[in-house]
Amino acid sequence: MKKPTWVVDKERKKRAAARETVWLFGLHAVRDALQNPRRERLRLVLTKNAHDKLRADVEAAGMTPEISDPRKFAAPLDPGSVHQGAALEVKPLDWGSVEEVCADGGWGAPRVVLLDRVSDPHNVGAVLRSAEVFGARAVIGVQRHSAPETGALAKTASGALERQPYLRVPNLAAAMETLRGMGYVLAGLAGEAEDEIGPALSEHRDRAVALVLGAEGPGLREKTRETCDMLVRIGPESDFASLNVSNAAAVSLYASRG
C-alpha cells in the first residue's frame, strides 16, 4: 500500500533534520565537545558512571543530561558504537571559508592538508590528529565522496575535531586555486612522482604549502593532479612503498616543516 503524501513528507523532513545534527560518542569526544565554546550542543545522554566522570564538564557547559540505563542506552547510535556511556547531539562546526581559515596569520609558514575523496572517517580523524600536532591551518575535503563530521570520525580524532578546522568544499580544484591565489604552493602526493617531498619543498620552507593527498587505491584524480604545482613522493627505505593516507599526511606534514 502506498504511503500517504503527508507521511512521506514527514519522514523526509525527519531524515533531513537528522542529517543536520551529529551524535558524538565516547568519553573523550564528548568531553572535548562540552569544553568547546564553538559547539552548539543539543542533547546529552549519559550513564550514571559516565556522568560521574564528566560531571565537572557537564556543569561548566550548563547542560542537563539524560541519565540512561547502560543496557538500554537512549542515544540513537549504531549498535557497534563504543560509546562508553556518553553521547552528545550537536550541530556540525562552522569554521568559516577557506580564505578566512587559511590566511597567513603571521605565525610561521602555513600548512594545509587537502584530501581528494578520502571517505573513511577513521582516516580523516587520524589526519585531523596529525594536522593538529603539526600546526596545520586546516584539513580540507570535498562535500561529496568525503567523510562528513560523524561520531566515528570524532572518536578517531581524539578531540582534534573540536580544535582543528575541517572544511568541506564543493569543488577541490577551485579551493586549490583559491589557495594558490593566497600564495600557497600546491604539492600533490603521488607514488610515481620523481621528486621526494623533502628536497622538492626545501626551497619553499618560508612559503605557505598545501599538501594534497588522494584516497588509497585511486590516488589523486586527474583534475587534482593538473591543478597541483608539483607532484612529490615520500621516499621509502624499502621496496614496501605504500602508506595509509593518514600516515602519509603525518609524514608529509613533518617533511614540509619550515
Sine and cosine of phi, psi and omega as CSV:
sin_phi,cos_phi,sin_psi,cos_psi,sin_omega,cos_omega
0.00,0.00,0.75,-0.66,-0.01,-1.00
-0.95,0.32,0.69,-0.73,0.00,-1.00
-0.95,0.32,0.59,-0.81,0.08,-1.00
-0.87,0.49,0.45,-0.89,-0.03,-1.00
-0.86,0.52,-0.63,0.78,-0.06,-1.00
-0.92,0.38,-0.52,0.86,0.04,-1.00
-0.94,0.34,-0.69,0.72,0.03,-1.00
-0.88,0.48,-0.70,0.71,0.01,-1.00
-0.89,0.46,-0.66,0.76,-0.01,-1.00
-0.90,0.44,-0.68,0.74,0.01,-1.00
-0.92,0.39,-0.62,0.79,0.02,-1.00
-0.90,0.43,-0.69,0.73,0.02,-1.00
-0.91,0.42,-0.59,0.81,0.02,-1.00
-0.91,0.41,-0.67,0.75,0.03,-1.00
-0.92,0.40,-0.64,0.77,0.01,-1.00
-0.90,0.43,-0.66,0.75,0.02,-1.00
-0.90,0.43,-0.62,0.78,0.00,-1.00
-0.90,0.43,-0.56,0.83,0.01,-1.00
-0.95,0.32,-0.31,0.95,-0.03,-1.00
-0.99,0.10,-0.11,0.99,0.03,-1.00
-0.80,-0.61,0.30,-0.95,-0.02,-1.00
-0.78,-0.62,0.68,-0.74,0.11,-0.99
-0.99,-0.16,0.93,-0.36,0.12,-0.99
-1.00,0.04,0.54,-0.84,-0.01,-1.00
-0.57,-0.82,0.36,-0.93,-0.07,-1.00
0.99,-0.16,0.57,-0.82,-0.09,-1.00
-0.86,0.51,-0.72,0.69,-0.06,-1.00
-0.92,0.39,-0.72,0.70,-0.03,-1.00
-0.89,0.45,-0.67,0.74,0.00,-1.00
-0.93,0.36,-0.67,0.74,0.02,-1.00
-0.87,0.49,-0.71,0.70,-0.02,-1.00
-0.91,0.41,-0.59,0.81,0.03,-1.00
-0.94,0.35,-0.58,0.82,0.06,-1.00
-0.91,0.41,-0.51,0.86,-0.03,-1.00
-1.00,0.06,-0.14,0.99,-0.07,-1.00
-1.00,-0.01,0.93,-0.36,-0.01,-1.00
-0.92,0.39,-0.28,0.96,0.01,-1.00
-0.98,0.20,-0.29,0.96,-0.08,-1.00
-0.98,0.21,0.72,-0.69,0.18,-0.98
-1.00,-0.09,0.95,-0.32,-0.12,-0.99
-0.99,-0.17,0.68,-0.74,-0.12,-0.99
-0.91,-0.42,-0.75,0.67,-0.12,-0.99
-0.52,-0.85,0.71,-0.70,-0.04,-1.00
-0.84,-0.54,0.84,-0.55,0.02,-1.00
-0.88,-0.47,0.82,-0.57,-0.04,-1.00
-0.68,-0.73,0.53,-0.85,0.24,-0.97
-0.99,0.16,0.24,-0.97,0.00,-1.00
-0.86,0.50,-0.66,0.75,-0.01,-1.00
-0.89,0.45,-0.70,0.72,0.02,-1.00
-0.91,0.41,-0.61,0.80,0.02,-1.00
-0.89,0.46,-0.64,0.77,0.03,-1.00
-0.87,0.49,-0.62,0.79,-0.03,-1.00
-0.97,0.25,-0.49,0.87,-0.08,-1.00
-0.96,-0.29,0.15,0.99,-0.16,-0.99
-0.79,0.62,-0.75,0.66,-0.06,-1.00
-0.89,0.46,-0.67,0.75,-0.01,-1.00
-0.94,0.33,-0.60,0.80,0.04,-1.00
-0.89,0.45,-0.71,0.70,-0.01,-1.00
-0.92,0.40,-0.65,0.76,0.00,-1.00
-0.91,0.42,-0.55,0.84,0.01,-1.00
-0.98,0.17,-0.19,0.98,0.02,-1.00
0.95,0.31,0.49,0.87,-0.02,-1.00
-0.97,-0.22,0.47,-0.88,0.11,-0.99
-0.94,-0.34,0.95,-0.31,-0.09,-1.00
-0.98,0.20,0.41,-0.91,0.20,-0.98
-1.00,0.00,0.85,-0.53,0.02,-1.00
-1.00,0.04,0.86,-0.52,-0.13,-0.99
-0.89,-0.46,0.50,-0.87,0.09,-1.00
-0.94,0.34,0.81,-0.59,-0.02,-1.00
-0.87,0.50,-0.40,0.92,0.00,-1.00
-0.99,0.17,-0.34,0.94,0.03,-1.00
-0.71,-0.71,0.88,0.47,-0.10,-1.00
-0.87,0.49,0.79,-0.61,-0.21,-0.98
-0.98,0.22,-0.34,0.94,-0.03,-1.00
-0.95,0.32,0.63,-0.77,-0.03,-1.00
-0.98,0.18,0.95,0.31,-0.03,-1.00
-0.97,-0.25,0.34,-0.94,0.14,-0.99
-0.87,0.50,0.67,-0.74,-0.03,-1.00
-0.82,0.57,-0.43,0.90,-0.02,-1.00
-1.00,0.05,0.01,1.00,-0.04,-1.00
-0.94,0.33,0.77,-0.63,0.05,-1.00
-1.00,0.03,1.00,0.06,-0.17,-0.98
-1.00,0.01,-0.26,0.97,0.02,-1.00
0.83,0.55,0.41,0.91,0.04,-1.00
0.99,0.16,0.27,0.96,-0.03,-1.00
-0.67,-0.74,0.78,-0.62,0.05,-1.00
-0.55,-0.83,0.64,-0.77,-0.06,-1.00
-0.69,-0.73,0.84,-0.55,0.07,-1.00
-1.00,0.04,0.79,-0.62,-0.07,-1.00
-0.67,-0.74,0.24,-0.97,0.20,-0.98
-1.00,0.05,0.58,-0.81,0.06,-1.00
-0.85,0.52,0.52,-0.86,0.00,-1.00
-0.96,0.29,0.60,-0.80,0.08,-1.00
-0.90,-0.43,0.97,-0.25,-0.06,-1.00
-1.00,0.03,-0.26,0.97,-0.06,-1.00
0.96,-0.29,-0.21,-0.98,-0.08,-1.00
-1.00,0.07,0.23,-0.97,0.08,-1.00
-0.85,0.53,-0.69,0.73,-0.02,-1.00
-0.88,0.48,-0.66,0.75,-0.03,-1.00
-0.94,0.35,-0.71,0.70,-0.12,-0.99
-0.98,0.22,-0.57,0.82,-0.15,-0.99
-0.98,-0.19,0.14,0.99,0.03,-1.00
-0.90,0.43,0.51,-0.86,0.03,-1.00
-0.94,0.35,0.94,-0.34,-0.04,-1.00
-1.00,0.00,0.08,1.00,0.08,-1.00
1.00,0.01,0.10,0.99,0.03,-1.00
-0.86,-0.51,1.00,-0.05,0.02,-1.00
0.97,0.24,0.18,-0.98,0.04,-1.00
-0.98,0.20,0.87,-0.50,-0.09,-1.00
-0.89,0.45,0.53,-0.85,0.11,-0.99
-0.79,-0.61,0.68,-0.74,0.01,-1.00
-0.73,-0.68,0.59,-0.81,0.06,-1.00
-0.92,-0.38,0.80,-0.60,0.09,-1.00
-0.93,-0.37,0.71,-0.71,-0.04,-1.00
-0.90,-0.43,0.86,-0.51,-0.04,-1.00
-1.00,-0.07,0.99,-0.12,0.03,-1.00
0.86,0.51,0.70,0.71,0.12,-0.99
-1.00,-0.01,0.96,-0.29,-0.19,-0.98
-0.98,-0.20,-0.20,0.98,-0.03,-1.00
-0.98,0.21,0.89,-0.46,-0.04,-1.00
-0.88,0.47,-0.49,0.87,0.02,-1.00
-0.93,0.37,-0.63,0.78,0.06,-1.00
-0.91,0.41,-0.71,0.70,-0.01,-1.00
-0.90,0.43,-0.65,0.76,0.04,-1.00
-0.86,0.51,-0.67,0.74,0.02,-1.00
-0.92,0.39,-0.61,0.80,0.06,-1.00
-0.89,0.46,-0.66,0.75,0.03,-1.00
-0.87,0.50,-0.64,0.77,0.04,-1.00
-0.88,0.47,-0.73,0.69,0.01,-1.00
-0.90,0.43,-0.65,0.76,0.00,-1.00
-0.88,0.48,-0.63,0.77,0.03,-1.00
-0.92,0.38,-0.69,0.73,-0.01,-1.00
-0.86,0.52,-0.68,0.73,-0.09,-1.00
-1.00,-0.10,0.14,0.99,0.13,-0.99
0.96,0.28,0.49,0.87,0.04,-1.00
-0.92,0.39,0.55,-0.83,0.01,-1.00
-0.93,0.36,-0.59,0.81,-0.06,-1.00
-0.26,-0.97,0.35,-0.94,0.25,-0.97
-0.92,-0.39,0.78,-0.63,-0.10,-0.99
-0.83,-0.55,0.79,-0.61,0.08,-1.00
-0.80,-0.60,0.01,-1.00,0.02,-1.00
-0.99,-0.11,0.47,-0.88,-0.05,-1.00
-0.90,0.43,-0.62,0.79,0.04,-1.00
-0.98,-0.20,0.57,-0.82,0.04,-1.00
0.90,0.43,0.47,0.88,0.13,-0.99
-0.65,-0.76,0.32,-0.95,-0.09,-1.00
-0.94,0.35,0.84,-0.54,0.10,-1.00
-0.98,0.21,0.10,-1.00,0.07,-1.00
-0.94,0.33,0.90,-0.44,-0.03,-1.00
-0.68,-0.73,0.17,-0.98,0.06,-1.00
-0.89,0.45,-0.64,0.77,0.00,-1.00
-0.90,0.43,-0.65,0.76,0.03,-1.00
-0.90,0.43,-0.71,0.71,-0.02,-1.00
-0.89,0.47,-0.64,0.77,-0.01,-1.00
-0.91,0.42,-0.67,0.74,0.03,-1.00
-0.92,0.40,-0.58,0.82,-0.02,-1.00
-0.94,0.34,-0.26,0.97,0.04,-1.00
0.77,0.64,0.74,0.68,0.06,-1.00
0.99,-0.13,-0.32,0.95,-0.05,-1.00
-0.90,0.45,-0.47,0.88,0.00,-1.00
-0.87,0.49,-0.50,0.87,-0.02,-1.00
-0.98,0.19,-0.30,0.95,-0.11,-0.99
-0.86,-0.51,-0.41,0.91,-0.07,-1.00
-0.98,-0.19,0.90,-0.44,-0.01,-1.00
-0.82,0.57,0.78,-0.63,0.07,-1.00
-0.82,-0.57,0.95,-0.30,-0.05,-1.00
-0.96,-0.29,0.61,-0.79,0.09,-1.00
-0.84,-0.55,0.87,-0.50,-0.14,-0.99
-0.94,-0.35,0.41,-0.91,0.00,-1.00
-0.91,0.41,-0.57,0.82,-0.10,-0.99
-0.65,-0.76,0.89,-0.46,-0.07,-1.00
-0.93,0.37,-0.66,0.75,0.00,-1.00
-0.87,0.49,-0.63,0.78,0.03,-1.00
-0.91,0.41,-0.64,0.77,0.05,-1.00
-0.90,0.43,-0.61,0.79,0.04,-1.00
-0.90,0.44,-0.66,0.76,0.02,-1.00
-0.90,0.43,-0.61,0.79,0.06,-1.00
-0.88,0.48,-0.71,0.70,0.01,-1.00
-0.90,0.44,-0.65,0.76,0.05,-1.00
-0.86,0.51,-0.67,0.74,0.02,-1.00
-0.90,0.43,-0.36,0.93,0.04,-1.00
-1.00,0.00,0.04,1.00,0.06,-1.00
0.98,-0.18,0.14,0.99,-0.01,-1.00
-0.98,0.18,0.60,-0.80,0.20,-0.98
-1.00,-0.02,0.78,-0.63,-0.07,-1.00
-0.99,-0.17,0.94,-0.34,-0.04,-1.00
-0.92,-0.39,0.92,-0.40,0.01,-1.00
-1.00,-0.05,0.68,-0.73,0.02,-1.00
-1.00,0.02,0.84,-0.54,0.01,-1.00
-0.58,-0.81,0.77,-0.64,-0.07,-1.00
-0.88,0.48,-0.47,0.88,-0.06,-1.00
-1.00,-0.04,0.02,1.00,0.00,-1.00
-0.89,0.46,0.52,-0.86,-0.02,-1.00
-0.98,0.19,-0.60,0.80,-0.11,-0.99
-1.00,-0.05,0.67,-0.74,0.09,-1.00
-0.98,0.18,0.49,-0.87,-0.15,-0.99
-0.89,0.45,-0.68,0.74,-0.04,-1.00
-0.86,0.51,-0.87,0.50,0.02,-1.00
-0.88,0.48,-0.61,0.80,-0.05,-1.00
-0.90,0.44,-0.56,0.83,-0.04,-1.00
-0.99,-0.13,0.01,1.00,-0.07,-1.00
-0.86,0.51,-0.55,0.84,0.00,-1.00
-0.99,0.10,0.00,1.00,0.00,-1.00
-0.89,-0.46,0.36,0.93,-0.08,-1.00
-0.84,0.54,-0.54,0.84,-0.06,-1.00
-1.00,-0.09,0.11,0.99,0.01,-1.00
-0.95,-0.30,0.37,-0.93,0.10,-0.99
-0.93,0.38,0.68,-0.73,-0.04,-1.00
-0.78,-0.62,0.73,-0.69,0.11,-0.99
-0.94,-0.35,0.87,-0.50,0.02,-1.00
-1.00,-0.09,0.82,-0.57,-0.10,-0.99
-0.93,-0.38,0.87,-0.49,-0.04,-1.00
-0.84,-0.54,0.62,-0.78,0.01,-1.00
-0.98,-0.20,0.13,-0.99,0.03,-1.00
-0.93,0.37,0.48,-0.88,0.04,-1.00
-0.89,0.45,0.72,-0.70,-0.05,-1.00
0.99,-0.16,-0.99,0.14,-0.04,-1.00
-0.92,0.40,-0.54,0.84,-0.05,-1.00
0.95,0.32,-0.47,-0.88,-0.01,-1.00
-0.97,0.22,0.67,-0.75,0.10,-1.00
-0.94,0.34,0.34,-0.94,-0.07,-1.00
-0.85,0.52,-0.71,0.70,-0.01,-1.00
-0.89,0.46,-0.63,0.78,0.02,-1.00
-0.90,0.44,-0.69,0.72,0.03,-1.00
-0.86,0.51,-0.71,0.71,-0.05,-1.00
-0.90,0.43,-0.47,0.88,-0.04,-1.00
-0.99,0.14,-0.34,0.94,0.01,-1.00
-0.93,0.38,0.48,-0.88,0.11,-0.99
-0.98,0.17,-0.46,0.89,-0.01,-1.00
-0.39,-0.92,0.43,-0.90,0.14,-0.99
-0.93,-0.37,0.73,-0.68,-0.05,-1.00
-0.72,-0.70,0.28,-0.96,0.03,-1.00
-0.75,-0.67,0.33,-0.95,0.13,-0.99
-1.00,0.01,0.88,-0.48,-0.06,-1.00
-0.95,0.32,0.90,-0.43,-0.02,-1.00
-0.99,0.14,0.40,-0.92,0.07,-1.00
-0.99,-0.11,-0.02,1.00,0.00,-1.00
-0.56,-0.83,-0.02,-1.00,0.01,-1.00
-0.96,0.28,-0.29,0.96,0.03,-1.00
-0.99,0.14,0.99,-0.13,-0.21,-0.98
-0.95,-0.31,0.24,0.97,-0.08,-1.00
-0.97,-0.24,0.76,-0.65,0.05,-1.00
-0.86,-0.51,0.59,-0.81,0.19,-0.98
-0.84,0.55,0.57,-0.82,-0.09,-1.00
-0.87,0.50,-0.56,0.83,0.01,-1.00
-0.94,0.34,-0.61,0.79,0.07,-1.00
-0.93,0.38,-0.64,0.77,0.03,-1.00
-0.88,0.47,-0.61,0.79,0.03,-1.00
-0.90,0.43,-0.68,0.73,0.00,-1.00
-0.89,0.45,-0.73,0.69,0.00,-1.00
-0.89,0.45,-0.67,0.75,-0.03,-1.00
-0.91,0.41,-0.67,0.74,0.04,-1.00
-0.88,0.48,-0.67,0.74,0.02,-1.00
-0.91,0.43,-0.71,0.70,-0.05,-1.00
-0.92,0.39,-0.41,0.91,-0.07,-1.00
-1.00,-0.04,-0.01,1.00,-0.05,-1.00
-0.88,0.47,0.60,-0.80,0.03,-1.00
-0.98,0.19,0.00,0.00,0.00,0.00
